[in-house]
Amino acid sequence: MKKKVLRVAAIPGSLAGLLNGQLKYLNQYYEVIGLASEGKRHKDIRENENIRTIPVNISRRISPFQDLVSLYKLYIIFRKEKPFLVHSITPKAGLLSMVAAYLARVPHRAHTFTGLIFPTKEGFMKKILIFFDKIICFCATTIYPEGQGVKNDLINYNITGKPLKIIANGNVNGVDVQYFDPSLFPQNSIVELRTKYKYTLDDFVFLFVGRIVNDKGIIELINAFTQLETIKPNIKLLLVGTFESDLDPIPSHIENEIQSNPNILHVGHQNDVRPFFALSNILVLPSYREGFPNVILQAGAMGKYCIVTDINGSNEIIKNGENGAIIPVKNSFALMEQMKYCLEHKTNYAAPNDSYRQIIVDKFEQQIVWEALLKEYKSMEIKDIK
């Protein structure tokens, strides 16, 4: 009989998207069960990953009463399922599931820090977030930081004295380089895609993929772009992602600019982002914080140059001047100058670059990550035998 592994996230989209393919792979060796808040993507997880899921609502906000209810429900589930391992991702899921698993005496409790929130906060909120992360680490038996930057922050802020291990080269799931492959989009299909979105072949398209929120650097991106379009013709900004007005609303004037500027196109959430990488020239991700951003891996696998900020994860994927450019955080002027530089040398970005792609293939191919994680799980079994 296979041992049970419960993978926990606050929202089902994290399991369906962030861990796409990984749960199905692990299910060959364990009985993998997905736990996340209710939502239609549970169906996607069950069908695509071929695993069982259990809905349990986990609020992403701090909500004491609701959090206690969720904690109790997780405890009951863990006592009933008797898993060999509970492995969580995302902050709130980590807090509640690690405490519940500790109380339920689950033998192995692992949490992956996919990004830390507290370094960008101040005052009481920073202190409470640090406290929560310390609880996660206290209750966990194994801690996986997603990348060297996250590991350094956990050490520098004295979050835990326990060993910290980075899986493979850092990213939580790697990238499917057969799926994200520029050869799947020959020139004629790129022409069709550009025509579909009313772009010409002369248009230089900057692409952003992610949540349309402050923490992603949307303010700096819109400000940089609007400055640039006054001095450079035939430039476009393509935004792929959704607004999160309830959690991190952007200023109204920035949202109005997105909606009214004819050179900015917002297409919302897209299940398949490859066409947008294919039709664009450069990815821009001016985030304030990341764990280990999948979108940069995907863009790199598609042969795209990336402009990113000097933050955890981003600066571990991008080699400044080789497969992208690294700029300071929250600096619209530096972002505009780098975008301008790319425009002035745009022949370098006319077609996907094989060298950008090879950097990603060599270090972050999905199978590398999955096999490394399986090895970790197997090592836990060996410890039990000993």
N, C-alpha and C positions, 0 to 999 in steps of 0.2 A: 504494500500500500504506500502511495506517495505521501510524503510529509506535506503539511499545509503551509503555504506562505501567503500572508495577508498583506497586500499592498494598499496603502491608505493615502488619499489626497483629499483636500477640501472640496474640490469640484471634480466631476467626472471628466471634464475636458482635459485636466492634467494627466489623467491615466490614458485617455483616448489619444491625446495629441503628444504630450511630452514623452510618454513611454510607448509610443506607437511601435508595435511589433515585438517589443521586449517581453511583454507578459506572455505572449503566445510562445515565444522561444523558451522561456523559463518553465512554462506549463508542461513541456515535454519531460521535465525532470521532477517537478513538484506539482501539487495541486494548488494553483495560484487563484486567489480570490481577490477581487477588487472592491474596495470600500470607498465611497465618496457620497457627497450630498445628492439628493434626488435630482434627476434631470434626464432629458431625452438621450443624452450620450451614453447612458448605461447600456442602451440597446446596441450602440456602436461598439462598445467594449466587448459585450458578450459575443457579437457576431464576428468582429474582426480579430479579437484576441483569443476567441474560443475558450473563455473562462466564465466562471460564475461571478456575479456581482451582488453586493448587498448595499442598498441605499441607507445612509445614515447622515442626517443633516449636520454639517459642520460650518458654522458661520465664519466668514473671513474677518469680520469685525470682532472687537472685544465686547462680548455680551455675556456677563456673568451667569445669569439664569440659564440662558440657552446653552452656554458652554458646559454647565454642570449636567444638564439633560443629555447632551451629546456624549459627555464623558461616561455617564452611567450606561448609556446604550452601547458604547464601544466596549466597556467592561463586560457587559452581559454577552455580547457577541464573541469576545475573546474567550470567555469561560466556556461558552457553548462549542465553539469551533476547535478549541485546543490547538492553535497553530504552533508549529516549530519556530516560526519567525514572523514578527510583525515589522514591516519595513515601510516607513512613511516618507513622503515628500511634501513640500509646502509648509509654511510656518505653523498655522493653526492646527492642521492635521497632525503635525509632528508633536506639538504640545499635548494635545488631547490623547492621541493614540499611544504616545510613549508613557504617559502617566497611567492610562487605562491598562496597557500591557504590563507595566510594572506591578500594578495592583493585582492583576489577574495571573501573575507569575508566569508569563510567557517566557520561555528560556532564552530566546534571542530577540533583541529589540534594536532595530537599526533605524537611523534617521539620516537622510541625505539633505544637507543644507544646500539648496539650489540657489541661494542668494540671501544675503543678510540685509534686513531692513534698518536696523538700529544705527549703522554708521552714518546714515544721512539724516537722522533725527536729532533733536535737541531736548534738553530739559527732562521733565518727568517721563515723557513718552519714551525717550531713549533708555532711561533707567528701567522702565517696566518691560521693554522689549528685551533688554539684556537679561533681566531676571527670568523671563519666559524661556529664553534660549539656554540659560543655565539649568533650568528644570528639565528641558528636553535632554540635555547631555547627562544630567544626573540619572535620569530614568533609563536612558539608552545603554545598551551593552556595546554597541558599535556605532561609530560616527563617521560618516563619509562627507567631507566637504567637496563641493563641486568646483575644483580648481584650486590652484595655489593661493590666489588672492583671498578666497573665502577662508582657507586654512589659516593664512596669516592673521586675518581679522579675529578668528576664534582664539588664536594664541595671544595676540596683542591685547585683546580686551579681557583676557583671563576668563573666558567662558567655561573652559573645562581643562582639567589636567590629564584627561584620558587620551589615549593614542588617537590620532586623526589620520585616516587613510584615504588617499585620492584613488578612485577607480580608474584604471587605464590612464588616459591623458587628461582626464578631468570632466568631460561632459557626461551628463547623466544617461544619455541614450545614443550618442554618436549620430551619424547621418547616413542615410541610405544613399550611397553614391551611385547606385544603379538607377534609382528613382530621380535623384537630383543630378541630372546629366545633361549638359548643354547640347549634346549630339541628338537628343530627342526633339530639338527645336531647330530644324534647318532654316536657312534664310527666308525661304518662301513662307514658312509658318510665322516667322517674326514679322514679316510684312503684313500678313493677314491680321495678326494680333494688334499691331500698331494702327492699322486701318480701323479695326473694331473699336478702339478707344480714341479714335480721331487724332492720332499722332502721325506725323510725317517721318520719313527716314532722316530728315535733317534735325528733328527735335532731339535734344539731349535730355534724357529722362532720369531724374533722381528718384530713387525708390526708398520708401520707408515701409517696413512690415512690423507690426506690433500693436499693442494697445495704444489708443490715442489718449494718452494721459501725461500729466506733468513730468512724472519720473522718467519718461522715455525721451525727454528733451524736446518735446513738441514745440514749446514756446521758442526755443533757440532755433529750431529748424524752420519754423514759419518766418521768424524774423530774418534769418539769414537768406532764405529764398526770396522774400519780398524785396530785400535790398539788392540781391543779385539780378533779379529780373528787370530792374530799372537800367542796368548797364549791359546786360547780355541778352540778345534775342534768342528765340527758339529754345527756351528751356521750360521744362515741365517738372512738376512734383506729383508723384503718384503715392497715395497713402492707402495701405492695405491693413485693415484692423478696425476695431470697434471703439467707440467712446465708452467711458465708464463714469458716467455723471454722478453715480451714487458713491463711488469710492474715491475717485481722484479727478474731479471735474477740471477741465482746462478753462482759462479765462474766456469770457464771452467774446471778446474782440478777436481772440485767436480762432475760436470756433467759427465766428462770422467770416473771417478771412478764408478759412478752409472752404466754406460753403459758397462764397461769392466770387473768389478769384478764379477766372477762367483758365489759368495755367496750373491750378491745383485740382487734382481729381481724387476724390475719396470713394473707394469701391466697397468699403465695409469688410466684414469677415469673408474669407475665401477658404474653402476646404483644400483647394489645390493652388498653391502660391507659385508654382513653377512658371506658368505663363507670364507672370508679372516680373519675375527675375529675367526671363528670356527677352522680353520687350524693352527692359530698362538698360541703362548704362552702368549706373553705380548705386550701391546700397548705402544709405546714410542711417546710422543708428547713434544719435547723440545722447544716450541714456545717462542718468545720474548714478544708477546702480544696476548690476546684473549679477547673476550667478555664473552662468556659462552659456551665453545666448545662442540658441539653436539657429536663429535667423542668419547669423554670421556664417555658421557652418554651412547652411543651405546655400547662401549666396556664394561662398567660396567654392563649394562643389559645383555650382553652376558657372564657375569661372569669372565671377564678378569681383571687382575692386571694391573695397569697403572703407567708408569714412566712419570712424568710431571715436568714442571718448576714452580717456585714459582711466579705465575702471577695471575692476576684477572681471575676469572672463574675456572681455573684449580685447584687452591688451595681452592675453595669453594666446589668442587665436591669430591676431593680426601682427605681422612683423612690419613695423613702420617703414614705409618706402618700398616694401617688397610686394605684399598682397593687399596693402591698404595704407591708410594714414591714420595716425592717432593724434587727437587734438585735446586740449583741456576741457574739463567739464564746465557746463553752464557758460560757454563763451560763444556768443552768436557771431562775433567778429572773426574769431579763428575758424569757425565753421564756414562762414561765408568765403573767407580767403582760400580755404582748401577746396571748396566747391568751385570757386573761380579758377583756381589752378588746374583743376581737372578739365574744365571747359576749354582752357587755353591749350591743353594738350589732349584734346578729345580723341584724336586718332589712336591714342594708346588704349582706348576703352571701347572701340567700335565693335569688337568681337570678343567672345569669351576667351580668357587666357588660361592655357593649359597649366602654366606654372602655379597660378593661384589655386587651381583645382587640385594639383598634386600635393600641395601642402596639407590640404584637408584629408585627402585619401590616405596619405601615409600615417596620419596620427589619429584621425577621428572616424574612420570607417566603422559602421555600426557593429559589425561582427566582432571587432576588437573589444568594444565595450561590453557586449553581451557575454562573451566568453570570460572576460575578467570578472564580471559580476557573478556568473555561475561558479567560478572558482572560489569566490568569497563565500558563497552559500555552502559549497561543499566543505570548505575549511571549518565552518561552524559544526557540520555533522561530525567531522573528524575529532573536533574538541569534545563533543558529547561522548564519543566512543572512548576517548582517553580518560 
